[in-house]
Amino acid sequence: MAEFPHPASAGKKAELKVDLRPTLFIGAGGTGMEVMLRIRRRILSAVWNRHHPTRVESIAQFPVARFLHFDLDNNAIIDEGKSQRTDPWYELVKLSDEERLVEPLDLAQYHESDDSLARFPLIENWMPLRPKKLRSLGIDPSKGAGQIRALARLYLFDKYPKLRGRIKGALNFLSSNAGNERKETYQRLGLQVDTSKFRIVVIASCAGGTGAGSAIDLGWMAKAIARQEVADSQVDLVLLLPSGFAKANKERTEANAYATLMELETTMRDMNAQVRWMEPDSVLGKGAPFDDVYFVDTANLANKATDDIKDVYQMVADTLFEDFASADFANRKRSIAVNQQQHKLGPFNPRVPEQRFGDMRLSYSKVYSAFGQAVLDTQQSLRDDIQAYELAALMVKAFFGLVGSDGGAARRAGDFERDIFMREHMAMGERAFDAFPDFKKGTLDVTPFQELALTGQLLMDKDQRSLLERIESKVQFEIDRIMGAYDLKLWREKVAELLPQLERDAIREAGASAETSEDRIKRHTGELLLRLQGRARDQLYALLDDRKQGGLEFVLSLLEQIKARLLQRDLPNAERNGKRYRDIRDALRTRQVEESLNNLSQAATKLFGKDAQAREVMTHLKRDIADYLRFHLQAVAPGQAVEVMRAMSAWL
């Protein structure tokens, strides 16, 4: 829609204002696909309607843009630098089957014999590659045009019926969106759409095969079909120059670009041109194929260049995407091309040295344009975002107790709070162990050491009775039974028979099937671990919710200190305690018990007072055997306590 300024401003140059127009993008070759996919990403990621922000969940929900990809390479389905497997946007931005015309080309029908092209006169008129040459090249069309422009144009003629149908379908979709049923969608997205005129943009490069060989025909075809399908239209070409594709055979890409630009210059000047792709057919390409032609290069007027062609893809996509906005900047941007037309009507006639060239005159068309993009960042939006993030972070910290109510640092756990938590909820209280058997002085280290409450809990049976008490009771019962049932002379023999039985009840041996006291300790380890984890979890969540005495920072610091204490102090101590218990157990078995058995044998052979002496030895033997078995279980418990502490540390 064109609007003219108020008459009061008649002294100034009249400028047209161009609103957003429904647009069909036709991407030819890999360059066209790269740019179109980036436009689609921008559409999906943009926030539309600044007054009532909203997004579109699919390209189908954006009614003012349609896309068509024309190519031979069926492997080109995602923009460069992206992965189908890892790109979360792939399913949303990928082109549907209706938006892609990428099909096999039956090349054999055009070169199977020397007169094959005679059956296709419209192709034979321009085709530079004769059947014999086509056969010798051995081209695989499924991998693209191979930088052969003639092959791309042949593909266009071959797929013309389908291509014509796809362009018609896209224009019909855009024109149907101009009705009342789409006004609500336009309003929701905050778009001011001029439905009286449609825009078609052909995107290609002049360096390769598909784009360079088909772009001009696509312009003619799109303009001819638009004359039949819509009221008014504008067909533009965005053509990328070869500098960004130098790595793909610089000599070949520049040759393709030269040929394409020469053809473009001819077609843009020939107002009497007429092109057909099928006979009979109502679609006739005539006149200039494009209303505006934009050349895009890797360098700008400031002679600043990029080595990455993806930068150019993104710039073109961003520039074309900006046309979908309805703000003042977008309106003025769309108006530039219209208002510059008056400066592009005549030819450019550069002066040449008359003494050298005489009356020679040079004349060049001025119908071509170029564009670039610069971003002026006031950093205001960045400052707004920073402030919003800082406020949100403070809210989160306040909610979880990461900052105090006065804005100061949050409360952190100290050694005192750590020790209380571990003592009350992890069975990590400590007590001094000094219940050593009677050894001869200097025989063994009997210095008291700190023992964890966890070790004591592991030595408790299901009925909360100590396994150590059970061992002592059984030893006492069996020794008393021997003393009451057998003659004094047999006590030594019966005790020697009893000792292996008591060991089998307490000590796990390889191949044994019956459950031992040692087995009960190991089974109790898993049960106790689950209970301790449950108690610790409940208390940690309670501290997390306690804004005064806890909070997230308090809990995190508490966990750090617990893990540090377990690693640096409790685990080494438990391993050291286990070794102390094993040393005492071994000393009891090899010294005390054997010595008492020998004393019992000697007492039984005495002539006088042997009964009283034997009973006294049996009392010592009862205590030594009980101590030996008890210290074996106490040596097992620290090892299991180590497993519990390591599991708790990993869980925390």
C-alpha positions in Angstrom: 0.0 0.0 0.0 1.4 3.4 -1.0 0.9 6.5 1.1 1.8 10.1 0.2 2.7 12.7 2.7 0.5 15.7 3.7 0.5 18.6 1.1 2.2 20.8 3.7 5.3 18.9 3.1 5.1 19.3 -0.7 8.4 21.2 -0.6 10.2 18.0 0.3 10.7 15.0 -2.0 7.6 12.8 -2.0 8.5 9.4 -0.5 6.4 6.2 -0.7 5.7 4.1 2.3 5.7 0.3 1.8 3.9 -1.9 4.2 4.6 -5.6 4.8 3.7 -7.7 1.8 3.1 -11.5 1.7 6.3 -13.0 0.4 7.3 -16.2 -1.4 11.0 -17.1 -1.0 12.4 -19.3 -3.8 15.8 -20.7 -2.9 17.9 -22.1 -5.7 20.7 -24.5 -4.8 22.5 -24.8 -1.5 22.8 -21.0 -1.0 19.1 -20.6 -1.3 18.5 -23.3 1.3 21.0 -21.9 3.7 19.4 -18.5 3.7 15.8 -19.7 3.9 16.5 -22.0 6.8 18.0 -19.1 8.7 15.0 -16.9 7.9 12.8 -19.7 9.3 14.9 -19.8 12.5 14.4 -16.1 12.9 10.6 -16.4 12.4 10.3 -19.1 15.0 12.6 -17.5 17.6 11.2 -13.9 17.3 8.8 -12.4 19.7 5.9 -10.8 17.7 3.6 -8.0 18.7 5.4 -5.9 21.4 2.1 -4.9 23.0 1.0 -8.5 23.5 4.1 -10.6 23.0 3.6 -14.0 21.3 5.5 -16.6 19.3 4.7 -18.8 16.4 5.1 -22.6 17.1 5.5 -23.6 13.4 6.1 -21.9 10.1 2.6 -22.8 9.1 1.3 -20.4 11.7 3.1 -17.5 10.0 0.8 -16.6 7.2 2.8 -14.0 5.3 5.7 -16.2 4.2 6.0 -19.3 2.0 9.2 -21.1 1.0 10.2 -23.2 -2.0 13.6 -24.9 -2.3 14.7 -25.9 -5.9 17.8 -28.2 -6.1 19.3 -31.4 -7.4 21.2 -32.3 -4.3 18.9 -34.5 -2.2 21.4 -34.5 0.7 21.0 -30.8 1.4 18.4 -30.7 4.1 19.9 -28.6 7.0 21.9 -25.4 7.2 25.7 -25.7 7.5 27.1 -26.1 10.9 23.9 -27.7 12.3 23.3 -31.4 13.1 20.0 -33.2 12.6 20.6 -35.2 15.7 21.6 -32.4 18.1 19.8 -29.4 16.7 16.6 -28.9 18.8 15.1 -26.7 16.1 15.6 -29.1 13.2 12.1 -30.6 13.1 10.6 -27.1 13.2 12.8 -25.3 10.6 13.2 -28.2 8.1 11.5 -27.7 4.8 8.5 -30.0 4.2 8.0 -32.1 1.1 5.7 -29.5 -0.3 8.4 -26.8 0.2 11.1 -28.8 -1.6 11.5 -29.7 -5.3 14.5 -32.0 -5.1 14.0 -35.0 -7.3 16.0 -37.3 -9.5 16.8 -36.2 -13.0 16.5 -38.8 -15.8 19.6 -37.5 -17.6 19.7 -40.6 -19.9 16.7 -39.5 -22.0 18.6 -36.4 -23.1 21.9 -38.2 -24.2 21.1 -41.8 -24.9 21.6 -41.1 -28.6 23.1 -38.4 -30.6 19.7 -37.1 -31.7 18.1 -37.3 -28.3 17.8 -33.5 -27.9 15.9 -33.3 -31.1 12.8 -34.5 -29.2 13.0 -31.5 -26.9 13.3 -28.4 -29.2 12.9 -25.9 -26.4 16.0 -27.4 -24.7 17.9 -28.0 -27.9 17.7 -24.3 -28.8 20.0 -23.3 -25.9 21.6 -26.5 -24.6 25.4 -26.1 -25.0 26.2 -29.7 -24.0 25.4 -32.1 -26.8 24.4 -35.7 -26.0 27.9 -37.0 -26.8 29.4 -34.5 -24.3 26.8 -35.3 -21.7 27.7 -39.0 -21.9 31.4 -38.4 -21.6 31.0 -36.3 -18.4 29.4 -39.1 -16.5 27.4 -36.8 -14.3 25.5 -38.0 -11.2 22.6 -35.5 -10.9 21.6 -36.8 -7.4 24.8 -35.1 -6.0 23.9 -31.7 -7.4 24.7 -29.8 -10.6 28.4 -30.1 -10.1 28.9 -26.4 -10.9 27.5 -27.0 -14.4 25.0 -24.3 -15.1 23.5 -26.0 -18.2 22.7 -29.0 -16.1 20.7 -26.9 -13.6 18.7 -25.2 -16.4 18.0 -28.6 -17.9 16.7 -29.8 -14.6 14.4 -26.7 -14.4 13.0 -27.5 -17.9 12.6 -31.2 -16.9 10.7 -30.3 -13.6 8.8 -27.4 -15.1 5.3 -28.8 -14.6 5.9 -29.5 -10.9 7.8 -26.3 -10.4 5.0 -24.3 -11.9 2.5 -26.1 -9.7 4.5 -25.4 -6.5 4.8 -21.7 -7.3 1.1 -21.4 -8.1 0.2 -23.3 -4.9 2.4 -21.0 -2.7 0.9 -17.8 -4.3 -2.6 -19.1 -3.9 -1.9 -19.8 -0.2 -0.6 -16.3 0.3 -3.5 -14.7 -1.6 -6.0 -16.7 0.3 -4.5 -15.4 3.5 -5.4 -11.9 2.4 -9.0 -12.5 3.3 -10.9 -11.7 6.5 -10.1 -15.0 8.1 -6.4 -14.0 8.4 -7.0 -10.5 9.9 -7.2 -11.9 13.4 -3.8 -13.7 12.9 -2.2 -10.5 11.6 -3.5 -8.6 14.6 -2.3 -11.3 17.0 1.2 -11.1 15.5 1.1 -7.3 15.3 1.5 -7.2 11.5 0.3 -4.5 9.2 0.0 -6.3 5.9 -0.5 -4.8 2.4 -2.5 -7.5 0.7 -2.8 -5.7 -2.6 0.7 -6.6 -3.8 2.9 -9.7 -3.3 6.6 -10.1 -3.2 8.7 -13.0 -4.6 12.4 -13.2 -3.7 14.7 -15.6 -5.6 17.8 -16.4 -3.5 20.9 -17.9 -5.2 24.6 -17.6 -5.8 26.2 -17.1 -9.2 29.2 -19.3 -8.3 27.8 -22.8 -8.3 25.6 -24.8 -10.7 21.9 -24.9 -9.6 21.5 -21.3 -8.5 23.6 -19.8 -11.3 21.9 -21.9 -13.9 18.3 -21.5 -12.8 17.9 -18.1 -11.1 17.1 -16.1 -14.2 14.5 -18.6 -15.4 13.0 -18.7 -11.9 12.5 -14.9 -12.0 10.8 -15.1 -15.4 8.7 -18.0 -14.4 7.7 -16.5 -11.0 6.7 -13.2 -12.6 4.7 -14.9 -15.4 2.8 -17.1 -12.9 2.2 -14.1 -10.5 0.6 -12.2 -13.4 -2.0 -15.0 -13.6 -2.5 -15.7 -9.9 -2.3 -12.4 -8.0 -3.3 -8.8 -8.6 0.2 -7.3 -8.4 3.6 -8.5 -7.6 7.3 -7.6 -7.3 10.0 -10.2 -8.1 13.5 -9.6 -6.7 16.8 -11.4 -6.9 19.3 -11.7 -4.1 22.5 -13.0 -5.8 25.6 -13.9 -3.8 28.9 -13.2 -5.6 31.7 -15.8 -6.0 34.2 -14.3 -3.5 32.7 -16.4 -0.6 33.0 -19.6 -2.6 36.7 -19.4 -3.7 37.6 -22.6 -1.9 35.3 -24.6 -4.2 37.6 -24.2 -7.2 38.1 -20.4 -7.6 38.6 -20.5 -11.3 35.4 -22.4 -11.9 33.3 -20.3 -9.5 34.5 -17.0 -11.1 33.8 -18.4 -14.6 30.3 -19.3 -13.6 29.7 -15.9 -12.0 31.0 -14.1 -15.1 28.7 -16.1 -17.4 25.7 -15.6 -15.1 26.2 -11.9 -14.7 26.6 -11.5 -18.5 23.3 -13.3 -19.0 21.7 -11.3 -16.3 22.8 -8.0 -17.9 21.4 -9.1 -21.2 18.0 -10.2 -19.8 17.6 -7.1 -17.7 18.0 -4.9 -20.8 16.0 -7.0 -23.2 12.4 -5.8 -22.8 11.3 -7.9 -25.8 12.5 -11.2 -24.4 10.1 -14.2 -24.5 10.8 -17.5 -22.8 8.8 -20.7 -22.8 9.5 -23.9 -20.9 6.8 -26.0 -22.4 4.6 -26.0 -25.5 1.7 -25.4 -25.5 1.6 -23.5 -22.3 0.0 -20.3 -21.1 3.0 -19.3 -18.9 5.3 -17.0 -20.9 8.3 -15.3 -19.5 8.8 -11.9 -21.0 10.6 -8.6 -20.4 13.1 -8.3 -17.5 13.0 -11.2 -15.1 13.4 -9.1 -12.0 12.2 -5.8 -10.7 15.2 -5.4 -8.4 18.5 -7.3 -8.3 20.7 -7.2 -5.2 24.4 -8.3 -5.3 25.9 -9.5 -2.0 29.6 -9.9 -1.4 31.9 -10.9 1.5 33.3 -7.4 1.7 31.7 -4.0 2.3 32.4 -0.4 1.3 34.8 0.0 4.2 36.8 -2.9 2.7 36.1 -5.1 5.7 35.7 -8.7 4.7 34.7 -12.1 6.2 36.2 -15.4 5.4 33.2 -17.4 6.4 30.3 -17.5 3.9 28.0 -18.4 6.7 28.3 -14.8 7.9 26.9 -13.7 4.6 24.1 -16.2 4.8 23.1 -14.9 8.2 23.3 -11.3 7.1 21.0 -11.9 4.1 18.6 -13.8 6.2 18.5 -11.1 8.9 18.0 -8.4 6.2 15.1 -10.3 4.6 13.6 -11.1 8.0 13.5 -7.4 9.0 10.9 -6.9 6.2 8.4 -8.9 8.3 8.3 -6.2 11.0 5.8 -3.4 11.1 7.7 -0.9 13.1 8.9 2.5 11.7 12.4 1.1 10.9 11.0 -1.8 8.9 8.6 0.5 7.0 11.4 2.8 6.0 13.7 -0.1 5.1 11.1 -1.5 2.7 10.6 1.9 1.2 14.2 2.5 0.2 14.1 0.3 -2.9 10.9 1.9 -4.1 12.2 5.4 -3.6 15.5 4.7 -5.3 13.9 3.5 -8.6 14.0 7.0 -10.0 17.8 6.9 -9.7 18.1 3.6 -11.5 16.2 4.3 -14.7 18.9 5.6 -17.0 22.2 4.0 -18.0 25.6 4.7 -16.4 28.0 6.2 -19.0 31.5 6.5 -17.6 33.8 8.9 -19.4 36.8 7.5 -21.2 40.0 9.3 -22.4 39.1 10.9 -25.8 42.7 11.0 -26.9 43.1 7.3 -26.5 39.6 6.0 -27.4 38.2 8.7 -29.7 34.4 8.8 -29.7 34.0 5.4 -28.0 31.2 5.4 -25.4 30.6 2.9 -22.6 27.1 2.2 -21.2 26.2 0.1 -18.2 22.8 -0.7 -16.6 22.0 0.9 -13.2 19.2 -1.5 -12.3 21.4 -3.4 -9.8 21.6 -2.7 -6.1 23.5 -4.0 -3.1 22.8 -4.1 0.6 24.5 -4.7 3.8 23.6 -4.6 7.5 24.9 -2.9 10.5 23.6 -3.1 14.1 23.6 0.0 16.2 23.5 -1.3 19.8 22.6 1.3 22.5 23.0 -1.5 25.0 19.8 -0.4 26.6 18.2 -3.8 26.2 21.4 -5.4 27.6 21.2 -3.2 30.6 17.5 -4.0 31.1 18.3 -7.7 30.8 21.2 -7.4 33.3 19.0 -5.7 35.8 16.2 -8.2 35.3 18.6 -11.1 35.8 20.1 -9.5 38.9 16.7 -8.9 40.5 15.6 -12.5 39.6 18.8 -13.9 41.1 18.2 -11.9 44.3 14.7 -13.3 44.5 15.9 -16.8 44.1 18.6 -16.3 46.6 16.2 -14.8 49.1 13.8 -17.7 48.6 16.4 -20.3 49.2 18.2 -18.4 51.9 21.3 -17.6 49.9 21.2 -14.0 51.3 20.1 -12.8 54.6 17.0 -10.7 55.3 19.1 -7.6 55.5 20.7 -8.3 52.2 24.0 -9.5 53.7 25.7 -12.8 53.3 23.6 -15.9 54.1 24.3 -18.0 57.2 26.8 -20.8 56.6 27.3 -23.9 58.7 30.2 -24.2 61.0 32.0 -27.1 62.7 29.6 -27.0 65.6 26.5 -27.3 63.4 28.2 -30.0 61.3 29.1 -32.1 64.4 25.6 -31.8 65.8 24.0 -32.9 62.5 26.4 -35.8 62.1 25.9 -36.9 65.7 22.1 -36.7 65.8 21.2 -37.8 62.2 24.1 -39.9 60.9 25.1 -41.9 64.0 28.6 -40.2 64.0 28.9 -39.5 67.7 32.1 -40.5 69.3 33.0 -42.2 72.6 36.3 -43.4 74.0 37.0 -47.1 73.8 39.1 -48.4 76.7 37.7 -51.9 77.4 40.9 -53.7 76.6 41.6 -57.3 77.8 44.3 -57.9 80.4 47.5 -58.2 78.5 51.0 -58.3 79.9 52.5 -54.9 79.9 54.2 -54.0 76.6 52.5 -56.8 74.7 50.0 -54.7 72.8 49.0 -51.0 72.4 46.2 -50.4 74.8 45.9 -46.7 74.4 42.2 -45.6 74.4 40.8 -44.4 71.0 37.6 -42.8 69.7 34.9 -45.1 68.4 31.9 -44.0 66.3 28.3 -44.7 67.5 27.8 -46.0 63.9 30.0 -49.0 64.8 27.9 -49.8 67.8 24.7 -49.6 65.8 26.1 -52.1 63.3 26.7 -54.5 66.1 23.0 -54.5 67.1 20.7 -57.4 66.0 17.1 -57.0 64.7 15.7 -57.1 68.2 18.1 -54.3 69.2 20.1 -56.7 71.3 23.9 -56.5 71.0 25.6 -59.3 69.0 28.5 -59.0 71.5 26.2 -59.9 74.4 24.8 -62.8 72.4 28.4 -64.1 71.9 29.3 -63.7 75.6 26.1 -65.4 76.7 26.6 -68.4 74.3 30.3 -68.8 75.4 29.3 -68.7 79.1 26.4 -71.2 78.6 28.6 -73.7 76.7 31.5 -73.5 79.2 29.1 -73.9 82.2 27.6 -76.9 80.4 30.9 -78.5 80.0 31.8 -77.9 83.6 28.6 -79.4 84.8 28.3 -82.4 82.5 31.9 -83.7 82.3 34.7 -84.8 84.5 37.5 -82.3 85.1 39.9 -84.4 83.1 37.7 -84.0 80.0 37.3 -80.2 80.2 40.4 -79.5 78.1 39.2 -81.9 75.3 35.6 -80.6 75.3 36.7 -76.9 75.2 39.0 -77.7 72.3 36.0 -79.3 70.5 33.7 -76.3 71.4 36.0 -73.6 70.1 35.6 -74.4 66.3 31.8 -74.5 66.8 31.8 -71.1 68.3 34.0 -69.7 65.5 31.7 -71.1 62.9 28.8 -69.3 64.5 30.6 -66.0 64.6 33.1 -66.0 61.7 32.3 -66.3 58.0 34.3 -69.0 56.3 34.5 -69.8 52.6 31.9 -72.4 51.6 29.8 -72.2 54.8 26.1 -72.0 54.3 24.8 -71.2 57.7 24.3 -67.5 58.7 27.0 -66.2 61.1 27.1 -63.1 63.3 29.5 -61.6 60.7 26.8 -62.1 58.1 24.2 -60.4 60.3 26.5 -57.3 60.6 26.9 -57.1 56.8 23.2 -57.5 56.2 22.4 -54.9 58.8 24.8 -52.5 56.9 22.4 -51.9 54.0 19.4 -51.6 56.3 21.1 -49.0 58.5 22.3 -47.1 55.4 18.7 -46.6 54.2 17.6 -45.5 57.6 20.4 -43.0 58.0 19.7 -41.6 54.5 16.0 -41.2 55.3 16.8 -39.3 58.5 19.4 -37.1 56.9 17.1 -36.3 53.9 14.3 -35.3 56.2 16.5 -33.0 58.3 18.2 -31.5 55.3 14.8 -30.5 53.7 13.7 -29.1 57.1 16.8 -27.0 57.2 16.3 -25.9 53.6 12.8 -24.6 54.5 14.0 -22.9 57.7 14.7 -19.3 56.7 16.2 -18.4 60.1 18.3 -21.3 61.0 18.9 -22.9 57.6 18.4 -22.0 53.9 20.1 -23.2 50.7 23.5 -21.7 51.5 23.5 -23.2 55.0 22.6 -26.6 53.6 25.2 -26.5 50.8 27.9 -25.4 53.2 26.8 -28.1 55.7 27.1 -30.8 53.0 30.5 -29.6 52.0 31.7 -29.8 55.6 30.2 -33.2 56.2 31.9 -34.7 53.1 35.2 -33.1 54.1 35.0 -34.5 57.6 34.2 -38.0 56.4 37.0 -37.9 53.9 39.7 -36.3 56.1 38.9 -37.7 59.6 36.2 -40.3 60.0 37.2 -42.7 57.2 40.9 -42.9 58.2 39.9 -43.3 61.9 37.5 -46.1 61.1 40.2 -48.0 59.1 42.7 -47.4 61.9 40.2 -48.7 64.5 39.6 -51.8 62.5 43.3 -52.6 62.5 43.5 -52.1 66.3 40.6 -54.5 66.8 42.2 -57.1 64.5 45.5 -56.9 66.3 43.7 -57.5 69.7 41.7 -60.4 68.2 44.8 -62.1 66.9 46.6 -61.7 70.2 43.7 -63.2 72.1 43.5 -66.2 69.8 47.2 -67.0 69.6 48.3 -66.1 73.1 45.5 -65.8 75.7 43.3 -68.7 74.6 46.1 -71.1 73.9 47.8 -70.1 77.2 44.5 -70.8 79.1 44.1 -74.2 77.4 47.6 -75.1 78.5 47.0 -74.0 82.0 43.8 -76.1 82.1 45.8 -79.2 81.1 48.3 -78.6 83.8 45.6 -78.0 86.5 43.9 -81.3 85.6 47.2 -83.2 86.4 47.9 -81.8 89.8 47.5 -83.9 92.9 46.2 -81.3 95.3 43.7 -78.4 94.7 43.2 -79.3 91.1 39.4 -78.8 91.2 39.6 -75.2 92.4 42.5 -74.3 90.1 40.8 -75.9 87.1 37.6 -73.9 87.8 39.6 -70.7 88.0 41.3 -71.4 84.7 37.9 -72.2 83.1 36.7 -68.7 84.3 39.7 -67.1 82.5 39.2 -69.3 79.4 35.5 -68.3 79.3 36.5 -64.6 79.3 39.3 -65.1 76.7 37.2 -67.0 74.2 34.4 -64.4 74.6 36.9 -61.6 74.1 38.4 -63.3 71.1 35.0 -63.6 69.3 33.8 -60.2 70.5 36.9 -58.5 69.1 36.5 -60.3 65.8 33.0 -58.8 65.4 34.3 -55.4 66.5 37.0 -55.7 63.8 34.3 -56.4 61.2 32.1 -53.5 62.2 34.6 -50.6 61.3 35.0 -52.1 57.8 31.2 -52.0 57.4 31.1 -48.5 58.9 33.6 -47.4 56.2 31.2 -48.7 53.5 28.3 -46.8 55.1 30.3 -43.5 55.3 31.5 -43.8 51.7 27.9 -44.5 50.5 26.6 -41.5 52.5 29.3 -39.2 51.1 28.5 -40.2 47.5 24.7 -39.9 48.2 25.2 -36.4 49.8 
